[in-house]
Amino acid sequence: MQLGALGTTTRAVTPRTYLLERLRTCPFVPDPRLTNPHLQTILGSVLPRRTPLVRQTGRLRTFQTRPDTAVTGICHWQPGQTPDARPLLLLLHGMEGSVESGYMRGLAEKALRAGFHVIRLNTRTCGGTEHLSPHLYNAGLTEDVHAVLAELGERDGVTDVYVVGISLSGNVVLRLAGEYGASAPRHVRGVAAISPSADLMASTAAIERRGNWFYHRHFVRSLKARLRRKAALFPDRYDARHLAQIRTIREFDEVYTSVAAGYVNATDYYHRASAVRVAAAIRLPTLIIHAQDDPFIPAAPLCQPPFADNHSIAILLTEHGGHVGFLAADGEDADRRWAEHRIVDFVRALDAIRRR
C-alpha cells in the first residue's frame, strides 16, 4: 500500500517513509528533568490528565467473543456521526491495566479531539470483568480482538478501524497484523503499538532484573490478586494454593498463564506468542513507538529483520522515553505526551490518503 505525506506533497511513500519523515520534523525531545527512564515511566503513569471528552461521551458495551467469554469496552461515538463516517481507534491496554488506565484515557481524549470515534477495550478478565470468562488473558490472545473487529464491521458498519496496543497489548496487535498477513478485513486499516513486548522471553528476563524490582513486584502482586478472584469464581479451574510459592512473573506464567492458554509451559508460551515470530508477515500499515532506555522491554527485537526489513512497519525508536512515558519538553504537543500525539498523526495521515 502506498501512502503520501500530508499537506501539498503528492509523492508516494511507504508508511515507514512517511512516519520517519514525520519524526525528523517532530522528534522526541524529553523534558530535560526527565531523562532518567524510571522517571519517564513512573511519572508518565501517575501524572494527572485532563480528559473531559472521555468523561462526557463514553458508553459501556459488551462484546461476546466466544460462547463462554465476553469482554467490555467503553464506546465514544462522535455526536451526529455514523460509525462509518469517521475513523475508529480501538485501544487495548497493557498488562494488569484497564480502560481506565491513564494512557487509555489520554489517547482517547486526543483521538476524540481529532474527530475520531474511539473504543477503549478491556482485555479479557480486566477492568472488573473476571466473571465474564473462565479464561485468563495472555500476550498472544488475539481471539477477542478478531471477534470485536468482526462485530464492528458486520453489525456497526464501521469502515475504518485502527487497532492500538500498549505494552503487552502491543504484542497482541502486532500478532494480529501478522496473523492477517495480506488478508486483513477491509475495514481494518492499520495497527500501532507503544512500547510493545514483542519478544516475551526477552521482556520477562528484563523485568526480573534486580534493578526492576519495583515494577516486577507490582505486576506479580496484581497477577496473584487477579488469580485469587478467578479462583473464587471458578474453583474447579484454578487452584490458588500454588500462589504462595510464586515470586516471579515467569513462575506465574509457568503455573497459570501457559496452562490456561494451552501452551506446554512458560518457555513454549513466550516463544509461540511473541510477535517477532510473525512480524515478517505484516502487511497492514504499522507504527511502533519504543524507547531504547525502556527499563523492562528491550528494544533489540525491533531491530531484527522481521521488523526492521518490513516496509509496512515504521519504527520510531527514541533514545529516551522509558516505558510508555515519552514526556516531552515544551513544544507543539500541548500536554507533552509525545507518543500519543504521534498515534493520532498516524491515523490522520492514513485517513487523509484513503479519502483522496
N, C-alpha and C positions, 0 to 999 in steps of 0.2 A: 504494500500500500504506500503510495507516495503522498507526502504532505507538503504544504507550503507554509512558510513563516507568516505570521500575522502582519498586517499593515499593507503597504502597496507592493511588496515583493511578490512576484509570481513564480520565481524559480522553484522548481520542485525539489524537495529534500526528504530524507527519511526521517522518521520520528527521532532517531538518535541525533541526527544532524541538527534538526530544529532545536531540540532541547539543550544540546551542548552550546549552540549559539546563544540561546537564552541565558545560559549560565554565565557566559562571558560578559553579557550586558547586565546581569543581576547576580553577581557572585555572592556566596555566603561569607559575610564578614561578621565574626562573632562579636558580641558585646565584649569590649576589652577586659571587663571584670570577670568574664565567664569563659576563659579559655581552658579551664580545667574541665575535663569530660564529666566528672562526677557532679560538679555544679550545674553544668548544662542538663544532665539527666534528671537530677533531683528537682531543680527549680523549674525545669520545663514541665514537670509533672504537678508541682504543688502551687505554682503561682496562679492567682485567681484570673478568671476570664470573664469578659462581658459577652453574654450570648442571648440578647433579648429576643431575636427572631426564633431561636431554637426553643426558648421557653414558651413563646406565644403560639407556635404553629404545630407542635408535634401531636400525633395521634397514634395510639398503640394498635398494632396489628399482629395477628398470629398467623404463621405460615406452617402448614402441615407438610413436613418434608419426607416423612415415611409413615407407615401405619401406626407405629408406636412412638413417634417423635414429632414435636413441634418446636419452633423457635419463634421468638418475638422480635419485633422491630418497631422503631418509632418513625413514622412516615411524616415527612414535611413536603406537602404539595404546594407549589406556588399558587396563590389565590387567583381564581379565574382562568387558570391554565389547565388543559387536559394533560394526562400523563405523557402523551406523545409530542407535546408542544415544546418541551424543554428537555435538555439532558438530565439524567438522573444519576446521582452519585450514590452507590451502595457502599456503606462504610462498615468495615469489620475491625474490631478491637484486638488488642494483644492479650497475652496470657493473663488470666485472672482479672481481666478488665470487664467492662460492660458498656452499654450505650451511654452511660453517664460519665465515662472516663473523660478527663479534660480535653484530650486531643480529639475525641469524637465530637464533643460539643463545639470545640473551636473550629474544626474543619467544616462541620455542618454549617456553622454561622457564616463562614466565608463563602461557601457554596450557595447558600440561600441569598446572600447579598449579591452574588454574581448572577442571580436569576435562575439557578438550577433547582430541580427537585432533589430531595435527599431522603435516604432511608438509613437510619442507624440500626444495625442489626446486632442483636445479642447472639454470640456464639452459643452453641448447644450447651444447656445447663447453666449458662451465666446470667447475671442480672436477676437473680432470684427465680430462675426457671428450672431448677433441678427436677421439679415434679413433672415436667413436660416430656421427659425422656428417661428411659432406664440406662442410657448410654453416657459415656464421657466424651468430651471433645478431645481432639488431638491435632497436632500440627499438620497432618496430611488430610484432614477431613474436608473434602470438597463437596461431599454429597449434599449437604444442606444448601450450599451456595448454588449448586446446579439447580436444585429444586426451586429455590426462591427466584432465580433468574427466569426459569421456565414459566413460573406463575405470573411474573411481572409482564412477560411478553404475551402470554396466551390470554390471561384474564384482564390485565390492565391496559394492554395495547401499548406498552412502553416501547419506544423505537430506538432509544439511545441510552445505554447503561454503561457506566464506567465503574469498575469494581476497585475499591481502595482498601488495602490491608495494612495494618500497623503491627510491627514486630512479629509475633508468632503468626498472626493472620497475613502478614506479608508473605510468608512462606506458602500459606494456603492459596492466596490469589495468584502467585506465580505458578504453583502447581496446577491451578485451574486453567491458566493460559496454556501451560504445556500440555495438559490433557486435551484441550480443544485443538491444539495444533492449528492447521489451516481450516478447520471445520467448526469454528465458533458460531453460535447463533447470530443471525444478522443484527439483532438488537444489542449485542454485546460489542462495544466499540473499542474498549481498551481497558488496561489494568494499571494500577500504580501501587507501589509499596514503599513505606518509610521504615527504615531500619529493619529489613526482613531477616529472619533467621533461616537463611537459605540452605545452610548446612547444619543440620541439627546436632550432629556429633561434635562439630567444632564449637557450636554455641554452648552446648552443655558443658564441655570441658572448660570453656572460658568463664562461664558464670560460677563454676565451682572452684575457681582460683581463690586463694585466701583474700586477695585484695577486693573481691566482690562479695564478701560475706554478708554485707548489709542487704544487697538485692537478693542474694540466694536465700537467706533466712526468711525474708518477706514472702518470696514465692513458695517456699516449702510450707510455711505456716498456712498460707492461703489454700494451697492444694490439699493439705491434710484436713483443713476445716471443711472444704467442699466435699471431700470423700466421706467425712462423717455424716454430712447432711444426706448424701446419696445413700449411704448405708442405712440410715434411718428410714428412708423412703423405699428402698429396695434391698431388704436384708438378705434375701435369697441370692442376690447377685454380688454384693460387696461385703467383705469381712473387714471391719475397721480395726480388728485386733492387731493387724500387721503394722498399723501406723506407728506404734510405739517404738519400733526398731528402725523406722525410716528417718534418715538425716539429710538426704540429698535428693535433688530432682531426679537424678539418674535412678536412684533406688525406688522412688515413687513410680517412675515410668516402667521400671522392671516389674514391679509387683502389680500395678494397677493399669496404667495407660496402655501399655503394649498388649496386655492380656485382653482388656476390654475391646481393643480395636482389631484383634485377631492377628497380631504380629507374634513372632516366636519369642522375642524378648526385646529389651530396650535397644540393643545394638541393631537388630533387624528393623525395628521401628525407625530409628534415626536414619538408617541407610535408605530404606524404601520410601519414607515420607518426605525426604529432603527435596526441595525444588531444584537444586543443582542437577539432579538426575534427569529432569525433563526440560530444563531451560532451553536446550538447543532446538526443541520443537515449537517454541513460542513464535507465533506469527501475528498476534494482536499487537498493536502499538502499546508499548510498555515503558513505564517510567519507574526507576528505582532511585531512591534518595538514601544515602548512607554516609556516615561519618567514619573516617579512618580511626578516630580515637574512641569509637563506641566501646564502652568498658566491658561488655559481655556478649556482643555479637560481632565476630571478626568480619572485616571487610574482604579478606583474601579470597573467599569463594566467589565473590562477584567479579574478580579479576581473571577467573578461569575461563577457558574458551567457550563453554556453554552459554555464558552470559556475555563475555567481552567480545566474542566474534559474531554475535547475533545482531543483525542490523534492524531488527524490530524492537530492540531494547536500548533505551537511553539510560545511562547510569550517571547520576550526579553524585560524585564521590568527593566529599569535602574533607579538609584537614581536621576541622573541629566540628563540634555539634553534639557529641555524646550520643546517648540512646534516646531517640525521639525528642531531642531537645531543640537544637537549631534556633537558639535565642540570639537574634542578630543585633548588631549595633543600630543606632538610629539610621533610618533610610526610607525607602519608598513604601515599605510594608508597615502600616500603621501600628500593628500590635507586635511587630518584630518576630512573628512566628514564621520564619523563612520557609520551611519545608511545606507548611500548609498552603501558603500562597503559591508555591510552585505547582502543587497539585491542581489548584484552580486554574493556573496558567495552562497546564497540560490539557485539561478538559476544554477550556475555552478555545485553545488552538485547534484541537481536533474537530470540535463542533463547527468552528468557523470554516474550516476546509470542507467539511461534509456538506454544508449548506450553500456553498458557492454554486 
